[in-house]
């Protein structure tokens, strides 16, 4: 807005106001007196431009965006702690600590005999891929085996500034009120471990669609199929099963909410690859798997936005992903689940990689 108000422009305007006949050349007394003031004015315009940018949500920096969003009761999501399932050969005291890789875990709840919930002491998503053998921080008598077998609730990073900015504008576009779609979406996505949700009318116990019955289908924060533990946690928070419809959760009174996780559709892939001289399938196999997993992850991230439509796994996108791998010069004859056509998934499904054959 004030990009034209440079030091030179301001100085020339100031000197133009000096009466004729007075020496205004550089080094003169009047020039020496005016120039520092013009420099300060130019800096003032720079600061004023910054104030203007910070005044509006679309250009505000994180700190001022947080202050703007607070006026609507919105705050950025804080980083959360991963909750995992630990399988241990003995009963351990709650609070017992273990390590795996560079992460430490604390036992927080007993699931069943030999199974415990362990909460990572490091916030964020970094521990979400860590499974394997646990080592106790302190000696535990009788302990012979302990391992993490499942990520129950993935940890999340602090909400990114641009994601938070979009959530702020979304709150303006769709007013959340009294159990409408926007209300359910806002409430469910605010829960730890939830990354996406689709909202439907649900059937009652007789299998009929009726008012007050709501179905929520969710993904975890890694945009993968959620664990049963996460589904149960969301169910209890939104509408506890034992008191369904009583308004004891976040759902309004007389809303019977049924929470479930998205399904997974296995995609088996075969393709014919031409390799660069010196490369074989075994050399690039892991990169192929990573490229396909990345494509499927991108699809899963768009799952919520598809609404009532299903995701489409496209052969062309797989071919493009493979052609970006060093050592691969051509890809032909790609087939998905034995057919050379794209696969449209069910509206509540996400793709996962099955068998992979790149001859």
N, C-alpha and C positions, 0 to 999 in steps of 0.2 A: 504493500500500500504506500509505503514511504521510500521505496527503493530509489526514487529519483532525487531524494533530498540528501545529496552527497555534500561533503565538505566544500568542494569546489563550487557547487551551485549556490550554497548558502553564502559563501564568501563573496561571490560575484554579485549576488543580490544586495548584500550589505554595502559593498563598495559603491554600487550604483546609486545608493541613497545619499552618499556624501556629496555636498554641494560642489559645483564646478569651481575650479581654481585651487582646490586643496590637493596637495600631493598625495596620490593614492598608490603610487608605485610600491612594489615589494621592497621592504626595508624602510619604508617611510614610517613616520610616527603613527599616522592613522592606521596604516596597514598592520603595523605591529600590535596596535591596540585591539583591532577588530578580529584578526585571525584566530587567536586562542578562543575567543567567545564562539566563533563559528565552528571551531572544532568540537566544542562542548555541545553546541546545538545539534551538530551532525550525530554525535553519540546519543543525544537525547532521542532523536528520531529512530535510531537503531533499537534503543530500549523500548520506545513506544510501539515499534513493530512487533517486538517480542511480547509486549503486553496484549496487543491485539490477538496474536496467535494463541496465547494462553487463555484468552477469554472465550474461545469457542471449542466445543468438544472435538471437532474434526481435525483441529491443528494443535490441540493442547498436548504438552508433554505429560508423562505418566503422573507426576505429582498433582498437576492441576486437573488432569482428567479425573483422578480419584476424587478430588474436591467437588468437581462438577457432578459426577455420578452420585456422590453421597447425598445430593439434594433429592435424588429419587430413591434413596435407600439402597443403592448398589455399592458394593465394595468388591475389589478383585479377590478371586479365590486364592487362599494361601496354599502353599505346598503341603501335601499330605503324606502320611507314612504308609508304606506298603504293609499289608497284613498277609501273612503266609501260613500255610499248614505245615507244622513240624511233626514228623513221625518219629517217636522216641520209644526206646524199649522199656522204659520205666516211667512211673509217675514222677514228675518233677515239680518243685514248688513254683507257684506263680511268682514271676519276677526273675526267675533264672535267666541268665544271659548266655548267648551263643554268638559265634562269629562264622561268617562264610564270605570268602573273598575279602573285600575291604569293609564289609558291612557288619554291624552288630545288631542282634535281635534280642528282644525280651519276651518271655512267656507271659501272655496276658489273659488267656482263658483256656480251660480244658474242654475239648470237643467231645472226646470219648477216650476209652482206655488206650493209651499210647499215642494219642493225637492231640495236638495243642495248637492254638492260635498264637503266632509269634508276630510281634510288631517291630518293624525295622526302626532303628534309632536315627537313621538318616532320611530326611524328607526328600521327596521328589521321585522321579520315575527310574532313576539309575538302578535300583535294586530289582526292578520288575522282571528282569531276565535271569536272576540268580536263583538257581536250584542246585541241590547237591548236599554233600556231607557237612554237617555242622560240628563245630568244635566248642566245648564249653569254656566260658571265660574263667570260671572257678570250678574246682573239682566237685563232681557230683557222684556220690557213692552208688555203685551198681550200674552206672551209665556205660553201655557198650556200643550203642548206635543211636545216631540222631541225624536226621536229614530233612531238608525242605523238599516237599514233593509237589506243591501247588501254590500258585499265587492266588490268594482268595480275594483280596481287594488291592488292585494296583495303586501304587503311590502316584501322585500327580505333582508336576512342577507348579510353581506360582503362575497364575494366569498371565499369559502374554498381554502386553499393552494393547496390541491391535485386536486381539480376541476380546478383550475387555471393552474396547471402544465399540466394537460391533455389537456386543451385548447391550451396551448403553443405548445405542441407536435402535436396536430391536425392541427395547423396552418402550420406546416412544412410538414405534410403528404398530405394535400390537399390545393393547392394554391388558395386563393380567388381572383378572378379577373373578372371584367366586367360583373357581373350578372350571373356567373356560380353558381352551387349549393352551393359550399363552401362559396361564397360571400353572397348569400341570407341567408344561415344558420348563418354566423357570424353576419350579420347586424341585423337580427330579434332577435337572442338570446341576443344581447347587449341591447335591449330595456327593459325598466322597466316593470316588471310584466309578462314577457314572460319566460316560463320554457322549452318549447319544440316546435319544428316546423317540419312539413313535407312539402316537396316542390314537386309540380307536374306541368306538362303541363296542361294548362287550355283551355277551349273552348272559342271561340269568341261569339259575340252576335247571330250568326247563329247556335250555338251549335256545331261548327266544331273545332277540334284541329288545331291551327295555330300558327306560330311562333310569339313570343312576348307576348303570353298570359300565365301568371304564376298564379298558385293557391298555397296559403300558408294556411295550417291548423295548428292552434296553441293550446297549453295548457298554462294556467297561471303558475306562479312560484310555486304554490302549486301542480302542475301537476293535475289540475282539469279543468273542462270546463270553458273557460274564459267568463267574462261578455261582454255584447254588448259594453260597454264603452271601454274595453280594445281592443276588435276587431276593433272598430272604430279608436282608437288611433293608433294602428299598421297600419291600412289602410292609415290613413292620413300621417303617417311618411314615409311609404314605397312608396306609390303611391296615392296621393289624388284623390278621385273619380271625383271631378269636373274638374280636369286637367289630367285625366288618360293618361298615355303614354307620357306625356310631359317632364318627367325627373325632375319634381319639388320636388320629394321625394328622397329617397335613391336608388330607382330602376333606372336603366339606361333608357335613352331616347328610346321610342317605346316599352317599356315593360309595358303591361297592367296587373297589379297585382290585384288579387282578394283574400282578406283575410277572413277567416272564422274560427270559433272555432270548436274543435273536438266535436263529438256527445257523448252522454251518453247512454249506454245500461244497463237497469235495470236488475239485477240478483236476482230473488227470490229463496230463499234457504230453503229446508226442509231436515231434517236429524233426525235420531234416535240416542239418546245419552244415554249411561249408566253412571249414576252419582255415585260418591263416597258416601258412607253412610253419611247422614246428609245434602247432597246438593240437590237442586232442580233447575229446569230451571230458575226460577226467580232469584236465587242466582247468576247465572253466565251469565245471559242474556246480561248484559252490556259488559262483557269480551268477549263474543262470537262476539258481534257486533264490538268491537274494533279490535279483531283478524282478522275478515274478511275485515274490512276497511283497516287494515294495509297491508293485502295481495293485495287488489285491488290497494292501493297506490303504492306498489312495482311494480305491473304490469304497472301502468300508467307511472312510471319513466322510464320504458323500451320501452314505446310506440314509441318514436322517433327513436330508434335504430332498430325497426322492419321494417322500410322502407315501402315497398308496401304490407307487410304482416299484418294481423290482430293479435291482442293479443288473447291468448287462456286462458280462465278461466278453471282451472283444478280441478276436484273434489278431487283428491288426495292431492293437496296443501291445500284445505280447511280443509280436514280431519286432516292433520298434524297440521295445525294452531289451530284447536279446541282441539286436544289431548295435546297441550302444556298448556292448561288452568287448573289451580288447581281445583279439584272437578270433572273433566271429566276423566273417565277411558277407555271409548270406544266410537267409532263413526261408525255407519253403515247406509247404505241406503241413502246416501246423494244424493239429486236431485237438479238440476239447472233448473229453469223455467219449472218444472214438468217432466224433463227427466233425466235419470241416465247416461248422457254422457257429456263430456266436451263441452264448448261453444266457438266457434271461432267467434270473433267479426269482424265487418267491419274494414277495415284498418284505418279508421278515427274515431274510437270509443274507448272509455275507459269504464270500468265497474263501476257501482255504486250499492251499496247494496239496494235491495228492501225489500220485506217482509222476515221475518226470523222466522222459526218454528223449534225448537229443542225439540221434545217430548221425 
